[in-house]
């Protein structure tokens, strides 16, 4: 499978790996069919994401998508981070193979879950997530999720 140089760079040297103790918001998503699991941790001050970490179990695209997504939301307001799309993540990675686009969707969903976890902890209503289906993501061949 051909990956862009940017995907390989984020896979080999992922940014913001780890977890945040006493995080203000935590979001975990998984794709049972291909085994990718992402967990995002947010630290928020005055409505702005001041720290973000992730732990991802998955293929190169899953790790690169998580890494790039954290880079793209760090320092942003919670509202701006919410608006980050999986297409923007994939574009920033210089593209993902079509069978791997679900990895960028998982990154978007992990951010949404972490933000909603933060909102609920603040006594706010969670925001409505965009529907991406039931993680089947267009029936791609999930048996090819290995490197």
KABEL-V998533 format. One record per backbone hydrogen bond with DSSP energy under -0.5 kcal/mol. CO is the residue of the C=O (numbers start at 1). NH is the residue of the N-H. If there is no record, write none. Layout:
<<CO;NH> <CO;NH>>
This chain:
<<1;3> <4;8> <5;9> <6;10> <7;11> <8;12> <9;13> <11;14> <16;54> <19;21> <20;23> <25;42> <27;40> <29;38> <30;32> <31;34> <31;35> <31;36> <36;31> <37;57> <38;29> <39;55> <40;27> <41;53> <42;24> <42;25> <43;50> <43;51> <45;48> <47;78> <48;45> <48;50> <49;75> <51;43> <53;41> <54;18> <55;39> <56;58> <57;37> <59;63> <60;64> <61;65> <62;66> <63;67> <64;68> <65;69> <66;70> <67;71> <68;72> <69;73> <70;74> <73;76> <76;49> <77;81> <78;82> <79;83> <81;84> <85;89> <86;90> <87;91> <88;92> <89;93> <90;95> <91;94> <93;7> <97;100> <98;101> <100;103> <100;104> <101;104> <101;105> <102;106> <103;107> <104;108> <105;109> <106;110> <107;111> <108;112> <109;113> <110;114> <111;115> <112;116> <113;117> <114;118> <115;119> <116;120> <117;121> <118;122> <119;124> <120;123> <133;132> <136;139> <136;140> <137;140> <140;142> <141;144> <142;145>>
